[in-house]
Amino acid sequence: VSEGPAIALNVVGEWIYFSDGSYEGGIYKIRLDGTGKTKLNSVTSYNVYAEGDWIYYTGEYWGGKIYKMKTDGSSVTEIVDEECRGFIVYDGYVYYLKNL
């Protein structure tokens, strides 16, 4: 669908959301047919989770605080003010592993 690396792929509707996996990369979206590739931010994270109109991600390459943003890249909000290793979103709640 797209050239280059992609990790943490999530499909919501007609879009794929992903991190490019590089330390200086970002979070992107692309249509299922490979058109419309858009860089949403410059934060690269192994932890990217898209659900509905939101994308949840950690603010560091290997982990960090948890943020959410709209699927168009707007409305960035910090939602967990602790260093986290990984997380899931389920039924409106964010469950995470705290870094020790």
Secondary structure, DSSP 8 states (H G I E B T S, - for coil): --SS--EEEEEETTEEEEE--STT--EEEEETTS---EEEES---S-EEEETTEEEEESSSS-EEEEEEETTS---EEEEEEEEEEEEEETTEEEEEE--
